[in-house]
Amino acid sequence: MNSMLVRGLWLLLLVIGVGQSGWAQTAGIMPEEGAWYGIIARSSGRSLDIANSSAEAGAAAVQWEFNQARSQQWRFVPVMAGSQYYRIESRNSTMCLTLERPDENAPIVQRPWTGSFYQQWALVPTGPVGTLQLINRGNDKCAALAGADRFNATPVVGQAPQNRATQQWRLFKLRLNIDVTAPGFGPVRPLPALNTPANELQPVPTPDGKRLYLARTKYAGNTEGNTESGDIWVSTSADNGETWGPASRVEGLNTAQNNGVMSVLEDGKALLLRGTYNRDSFRDEGVSRVVPGAKGRNALPEPLPIRNYYSVSPSNTFFMTPDEKVLLLSIERSDTQGSNDLYVSYSLSDGTWSEPQTLGSVINSPGFDFAPWMSPDGKTLYFSSYGHAGFGGADIFASTRLDTLSWNSWSVPRNLGGSINGVGFDAYLSVSGDGKHAFFASAPKPDAPADLFRTITGVTQEPPAPDTTAKPVAARIMLTGKVLNTKTSQAVPAEVKAVRLGSDIIFNATGRTDAGTGFYQFSLPPGQYRLTATSTGFLTASDTITVAGSMRRDLLLVPAAVGSKLELPTLIFSQGKYDLLPASYEELNRLARTLVDNPAVSIQLEGHTDNVGNPQLNVQLSLERVQEVRRYLVSRGVAANRIATVGYGGAKPRASNAREETRRLNRRVEFTITKD
């Protein structure tokens, strides 16, 4: 208990904040209401996920490489106003993280919210700045990785806090950042002479605009045929890049492994290539420089001697500035945020290159960041990422270099928007030598073959339409239902509102029910909404729903008159005890929402039993049960002074006690409105 008191005081005393890059930048963090976050393990850089992206109750929490899957997106909902405890809700299933058992290394799973203490978590700062532990309210255990590894599918379990890196997490805020005031791009056009049913990637133009290098994978004409390994191809243009002829395979540079041109150097006379070439072998490691067509020993690409170079990832990409003084690298090292990050290395006077240094947490995300490319003026970095918020799979981003004397000060990466990025794969943007044209690879689905496209740069973007954002709104889904009197089940004429939660798009809808049937309907984009129904003479009712497919949701209104009485039929207690069973919480949550929505209302909770057993004990049991209901409602944000309790035992039966079929109707909890 003392440890929890200390943690509570920590949370009260901290100055809270979130850095613009999405990473927590201060000693603590209070998650933004409605925002979605990746929860990133400090020890591995992997994301808290649900096994197999399951939407089923009981599915296990695991770590997985971060790629913005909906099962990796979480939001933090306070269990009551001002509480330090949150339910941590999955965007994919709308269920919340639940510690399955109180013992050490018990699994953490997703389950529907019931209000259990084992579903409530405190965010307690610990370790390096910006990291925290997720402490469970039920037993003070923390969420931890079962092993100190980077493997996908490592379970997430509950452990006694010991300040280990495997018990520490960082929050990465997911928010689509599009700057409509920045120069954009013109119409996107495919390069039909280059695109095949295979995979075309990594377009790299020469400064004079006459040649375009590219990589092809899964192509029968490659050295290894139709495999994942890539070969280097080149196309030529006779009209300054307006049109391109069929590509031919570059001889002498392709091997049985993955090959590609990273940059064009020396005004087109030299190439930067991925990998290390030996006379009789090739290693897909590091980067090399070659002058095409050179003879003798100069014909073999020369590897760049980069100090302390290593990458645990086999998928590395590079870019070198035209002056050959700066090398940008997409590699995975011990200090990466998650998967591949972007690094910088400098040419040194002794002919070697400096040890790679990270471009920092503004640029790098917990996902896979790759394909760096600097604009010809050296001010804008283009790169691709699975980690920064986008439209689907990999998207292309841009960031401005803020300090010309260093390479670790950048503006927040902005998504290039829907004219470039889509729901599939978009990556490898490169810019022509004159800065007027851009090339990139795009696929309509994340796992579909990519084609090459061309567009013009520096286009003034249209201002956004009112009440829209850059994130595309998906097809509408029909929500229907009825508003009914909860006491009589009769239709109620009411106003119904649907207000979208979260910060991805703004969307609100208002309608009125049919006077005769109580029917309402909305056509809504998929997402989470708060529904409210109001009608004169009734208490306001609300509910939170996730619209993923056509659905029906009825709203029940409680008559607002003083003296109005209503039974809570689904409240279930342990036999002979006052402990609430899980099936009770849906009804109690609905009552709590009604009371929160109607702050002037006060109620009296009335407990009743049958006539079996000692009458005095029955009175005591009925009182303890409604007091337990009161405690739960208070934990959900209802002021304690608005709820009175009384236990009647078996003194007020509403049915005969002669038979069990009717006797069970007397075991009930009711509430009466005492003030409106």
N, C-alpha and C positions, 0 to 999 in steps of 0.2 A: 504493500500500500504506500509506503514511503517513497518508493521509486516512482510510482505513478504520480504522486503529489509533486515530486521534483520535475517530472516531465511536463505536468500541467503548468507549473510556474514558468518553465522554459517557454512554453507556447504563449503564455500571457505576456512575457517580457520582450519577446523578439520583435525586431522590426522586420516586416515581411515584405517580399518582393519577388518579381520574376524578371529576368533579363530579357532584352528584346529578341535575342536569338532563340528564345524558347527554353534555354537551360535555366535552372534556378541559380541565381547569382549571389544570394545572401545566405546568412546562416540558417534561415528558415524559410518556409513558404506557406502561404495560404492559397490554395488553388482557387483560380477564378471561377466564379459561379457559371455553370453552363459550358465551360471550356473542356476540351478533350486533351488528354495527355498520354504520351508514352511513358511507361514506368521502366526505367533502365537500371539494370544491375550494375553496381560500381565495379564488381570484380571481373565481369565478363563483357560488359558493354551490350549484352543481349537484353531483349525486351520481355517484360511480363506478358505472357500470352496464355491462351487456353488451348489445350491439346487438340490438334486437328481442326482448329477454329470452330469447335463444336458450339452449338447453341443449346445443348442438352443440359439439364440440371445434373449436378454431380461431376461434370467434366473437370479434369484436373488442371490446375495452373502449372505452367512450365515456362522455361526461358526459350526464346527463339530469336533468330536474327531479325532485326527490326525492318519492316517493309511497309508500315502503315496499314496492315490488315486491320479490319474492323475489330477483330478479337484482340488486337494489341492497343486499342484505344479505350481509355478509361476516363471517367469523370468522378469527381469527389462531391458528394451530396451530404451536407451536414445533417446529422440525425435529428437535430433540433437547432433552433436559432441560437447562435452564440456558443454552440458546443465545440469542443476540440476534437470530437469524434466524427468520422465520416463513414458512409457506406461507399464502397468503391465499385462503381457500376460499369459493366462491359457495354460498349456500344453495339457489339454484335448480338448479344443475347438479352440485354437489359437486366441480366442477373448480376449479383454482386459477389465479391470475394468473401468466402466463408471458411473459417478454420473448422475443419470437420470434427476434430476431437481435441480434448485438452492436453493429451500427452505429447512428449517431446517428439519432434519430427513427424507429427500428424500432417496429413496432406491438406493443402489449401485448394478448394474447389470453387466453382460458381454455383450459386443456388438463388432462387427467388428471395427477395427481401422479406424477412419476417419480423425484423426488429431485434433479433437475438444479439446479445452482447458479442457473440462470436462472429458477427458480421460488421462490427464497428471497429474502426481503426483510427489511431492517432498518428500524426506525422511528427516525429520527434527528431530534431536536428542531431546529427552525430557524424563523426569522421570529418573529412575535408569539407570546406565551404560548399554548400549546395547539395550535400548528401543528407539523407535522412533514413530513419528506420520506420517501418510500418508496424506499430504496436497494437496488438489485439486487446480489446477491452475485456474479453471474457477471461483471459488468464495471463495477460501481460507478456505473452510470447510474441515474437516478431516474425515477419515474413522473411524467409531466407532461402537461398539456393541449397539444394541437398548436396551439391558438390562444387568444388572450386575449379570449374572448367568452363569452356566456351561452347560446349556441345549443345546443339538444338535438342529440345525435349528434356533437359535436366529438370526434375520436379522442383516446385516451390513448396516449402513446408513451413511449419511453425516451430521455432526454436527459442530457447531462453536467450535473451540479448547478451552478446559478448563482444560487441564492437568489432566484429569481423567484417571484411569487405564483402563477403557473401551475404551479409545481412543489411547491406546499405544500398540505397536506391537514389536515383535522380529523376526528376520530372522534366519531361520535354514537351512543351506546349505545342499543340498542332493547330496552326491557323494559317489559312491561305493568304499569302502576302502578295498582292498585285498592285503595282503603282501605275495607274492609268495616265499619270502626268509624264512618265518616262517615255522616251522614243520607243516605238514598237516596230512591227514588221508588216510587210505588205502581204498580198495574196501568196499562198503557198502552192507551189507547182511541183509535180513529180518530175523525175529525170527518167523518162521512159526508156531511153537507150541503155540505161545502166541497171534498171530494176528487173529482177528475175524472180522466179518462184523461190529462189534461195534467200539467204540473209545478207543484205548489203549494209555495211556499217562503216563508221569512222571516215567520213569524207574529209580530205585534206587538200585544199587548193594550193597551187603554186602562186607566188606573188604576182606573176604576170597574167594570171587568169587563164592560162592556156592548157594547164593540165590539172586533173583532179585524181588524187590517189584515193583508194577505198579498200576495205577488207571485205572478203566474201567468206561465209561459212555455209556448211550444208549444201555445197555446190559440187556437182559431178566433175567440173573442170578443174578443181583444185588438186594440189599435189597428192593429198590423201583421199580425194574423192568426196563423197557426201558424208562428211563428218563435222564435228563441232570445231575442229581446228580451222583457222582462217588463213587465206592466202592474200597477198598484195596484188591489186589490179590497178590499172591506170587508164584514164580516158582523156581525150583531147578535145579542145574547143577552138573553133576558128572565128568565133564572134564574141570574144571576151566574156565567155561564160553564159551566154544566152542559151545556147544549145550544146549538147555533148554527144560525142560519138560512142559507139560500143566500146567497152573496156577490153583491154588485153592484159594477160597475166604477166607480171614483171618477172623476168628470168634472173636467176642468180641469188635472189633474196628469200625465196620461199622454201620452207622445210616441211618436214612431216608434222611439225608442231604449229603453234599459233603465231602467226606473223602479222605485222601491221606497221604502217607509217604513222608516226606520232606528230611530226612537224617537218616542215620544209625549211632548210637553212641556206645561208650563203646565196640569197637571191635565186633559189631553186637549184643550185648546183649540188647541194648535199641534203641528205635525209637523216632524220632521227628515227630509229627503228626500235621496236620493243625486242627485248631478249639479248642474249650474248651468243655471238657466232664464233665457233672454233672451226678449224680447217676440216674436221671430219664429224662435227656434231653441233648441236644447237641446244642451249638451255633457255627456257622461258623465264629468265631472271634478269633484272636490270634493263639497261637501255644502251643502244650503240649508235654510232655515227658512221655514215658511209657516203662516198662520192660515187654515184652510179656511173658505170662505164669505166671506172679507174682500172688500171692494169697492175699486175704483180701483187705485191703484198698489200697495196692500198685497196685492192678489190675486196678484201675481207673487212666487213664492218668492225670498227674498233669500239670496244666497250668503254663506257664512261667510268672512270675510277671514282665512285662516290663513297666517301668515308662512312664506315659503319652502316653500309646499305644492307637492309634485309626487309622482307615482307613475308608474312605468314599466309598471305592470299596469293593464289596463282593468277588472279585477274587484275593486272596492274596497267595503268595508262599514264602517259606522260605528255608534257608540252614544254618546248624550249623557246624562249624569246628570240627574235631574229638576230639580236646582237650576240647570242650564245653566251650570255652572262647569268641567266636565271633559268632554272629547271623546276617545273611544277610536276609533282608526282601524286598519283592516287595509289596508295599502298596501305597495308594494314600492319601496324606495329604495336608495341606494348602500351603506347600512350594514346591510341585511337579512341574516339568516343564510342565506337561500336564496331562496324565493319570498316571497309576502306575509308580513310580520311584523305584530305588534300594536304600536301607538304610542299616545302620549298627548299631548294638546294642552290648554292651559289658557286660560280666558277672561281677557283682560287689561283693565286699567282704561280703555284708549283705544278699546275696542270691537273690537279685533282678537283673534286667537287666536295663541298661541305656536307656534313652529316645532315640528313633531312630534318627540318623543323616544321612543326604543325602550323597550319594557317590559323588555327585557333577555333574556339567554340562558336563563334558567330557564323563562320563558314561551314564548319563540320557538324554533322548531325549524328544521331545514333545509328542511322542506316548506312547504306552503301553509297558513298560520294565518289564520283569518278568523272573521267573525260574533261579535264580542265583545258581551257583555251582563253588566251588573253586577246583582247581587241588590239588592232594595230597601233593605237595610241597608248597602249599600256595602262589604261585606266579601268577597263571593265573586264572582270573575270566571268566567263561563262562556264558552267559545269552542270553535270547531271546528278540526280540524287533520288534514292528511294526513301530517304529519311525526312526531308523537308516536306511540308504539306503541299499536296498537289492534286491532280485530277484523277489519278488512277495508279499506274505503275511508276516507272521512272519518269520524271519530268526534267525540263531544262530550266536553269535558274541563272540569274545575273547578280553580281555584286560589284560595287564600286570601291576601288582602292582609295582609302581616305588619307594615306600618308605616303608620299612618293619616296620617302627615305627608308621605309620598311615594308614588309609583306605580311604583317600580322594585324593590320587595322583595316577593317572592311565594313561596309554597310550591310544591313540585314539582307540576306538573299531574297530577291523577288522572283516569283514565278513569272515566266514569260507569257502566261495567259493562254486562253483557249484557242488563239489563232495558231499557236505552235504546239501546245501540249494537249493531249487527249487522255482517254481512259486507258490506253494501252501503254506502249513503250516509246518514249521520246528521249533522244540522247545524242551525244557527239556533235554538238553544234560547233561549227568552225566559221570563220569570217574571212572573206577575200582580202587580198593585200591592200586594196583601196578602201576597204571598210564598207563597201556599198552592198555587198551580197553576203548571204549566210546560207550554209548548207547544214543539213542535219538528217538523222535517221529516225524513222517513225514506223510503228506497227500498230494496227487497230486494236490488238489485244496483247496483254503482257507476254503471252507465249507464242504469238504469231510471227512469221518472218517479217523483217523490217525492210523498208525501201528507203531510197534517198530522195530528198526534197530540196528545193531552192526557194529563197525568198529575198526580198530587198530589205535593207535596214533603214533606221532613222525615220520611220513613218509616224506621223502624229496620230495618236490614238483618239478615238471618239470618247467623249465623257460618258460615264455610266448612266444608264436610265435610272429614274427614281426608284427607290425601294428594291434595288437588285444589287447583287455583288458579282464578282468575277466567277464565282463557282457556279457551274451550270446547274440548273434546276431539272431534276429528272422528271420522267413522266408522272402525271398525277395518279393518285390512288384514291378510291372511294371509301370514305368513312361514313357509316350510317348508324342510327340508333334511335332510341326513344327517351324522352324525359318523363318519368313517372312519379306519382306520389308513392313514397316508400311504404306508407301505411295502408293504402287502398289499392295500389297498382293501377290506378286510373291515370290517363294522360294528363299532362300539365302543360299549358301554354307557357313557353319560356324562351328566353334569349340564350343561345349557346355560342360560346367563343372558343376558338382553337388558336392558341398562341404557340408558335414554334420556339422550342428551347434550344440553347446553344448559340454560337456566334457565327456559324457557317453561312447561313442566309437568313434574311428577315422575311417572315411570312405569317400573317395573321388573317383569320377568317371569322366572320360573325354571321349568324343566321337565326331565324326563329322557327320554332317547332310548329307543326300542323296542329291547329287548335283541337281537332277531333281525335287525332291519333297520337300526338306527342312526337311524331316522327321528325327527324332532322337528317341532313346529309351535307357533307363537305367533300370537295375534290382537293386533295392535299399532296404536295411533294413528299416523298418518303422522309421520315425523320421522327423526332420525338416532340410531342406537343403536350401542353397543359390544357385540358378541357374544363370549362366552367359553365354551369347552368344557373341562371337566376330567374326568379319569378316572384311576384308580389305575394306575400303571405307564406313564403317558404324560405328555409335556410338555403344559402348558396351552396351548391355542391361542386366538387372539382375532382379531377382524376388526371393522372399522367400516363400517357400511352405512347407506344412506339408504332408508327405506321410503316409497315414493310410490305403489306399486301392488303387487299380489300378486307375490311373488318367491320364488326358491329360492336358498339359500346353504348349500353344504356346508362343513363344518369338518374339516380334516385334522389328526390327532394323530400326533406323532412318538413312537415308543417311547422310554422314558426310560432304558433300561439302558445302563450304560457299555459301550462297544464297538459300540453300535448305529450302523449306517452308513446314510446316505441320500444319494441323488443329487439334485442340483438341475438337473433336465433342461432348464429354459427359460432358463438363463444363456447369453447369446450375446455373443461378443466380435468386434471388428473382425478381419478376416482377418490373421493373423500378428501381431496386436497384443494388448495387454491391456486396451484400452478397452472398457468395458461399453456395449452398445447398449440403447436404451430398452426393448425387450421384456423385458429382464432384471429390471427393477425390481419388477415385481409379485411375482415369486418371492422376491427379496431382502427386500422389505418384509414379506412373510409370515414369513420366517426371523427378521428383526429383531424383529417383534412376539413371536414365540415365545421368543426369548432374553430380551427385556425382561420378559415374563411369568414367566420361570423363571430368576431371578437367580443361583441356585446352580449352574446348568449351565455347563460349559465344553466347547468343541468344538475339533476340529482340521479345518481346511479342507485338502483334498487336490486338487491339480491334476493332470490327465492330458492327454496329447496322443496322436495316432497315431504311427506310426513313420516318417512322411515327413519328410525333412530331416535336418539335423545333430542328433544325439542330445543334445549338450551345450546347443545353443540351445533345443531342445525342453524340457529340464529348466528352463532359465532362464525361458522363456516361461510354462510351467505355474506356476512359483513367482510370477512377476509377476502373473499373472491372479488367483490366490487372495489375493495381497496387496492387489490392488485391491478384491476382494470384502470383505476384512477392513476396509479403509479406509471403505468405504461403510457397513458394519454399525456401525462406531464412530461415524460421523456420525449414525446413527439412534439413538444412545443406549446401545449395548452397550459395556461396558468392554473396552479393548484387551487386558487381561491374561487375558480369558476366551477368546481366539481365538488358536490356534496355526496356523501355515501350513507346508505342505510341498509341493514340486513334484516329481513323479515322472517327468515327461516321458512317454515311451512305454514305460516299464519295466513297467507293470502293465495290460496290455490286458485287456479283458473280452470281446472278440470278435476275430475274425480280421481281420488287416490286409490280406488278399488282395484284397478288393473294397471299393469306396467305400461301398456300402450298409451294410457291417458296420464299416468303418474309422471312420465318423463316430460310432459308438457309443463309441469309445475316447476321443474328445475330450469330456471331461466334468469337472465339479467335484463332489466329494462332501464330506460332512462326517461326522465320527465323534464321538460323545459321549465325552469323556474324563473327565468328572466330573459327577455328578448330586447 
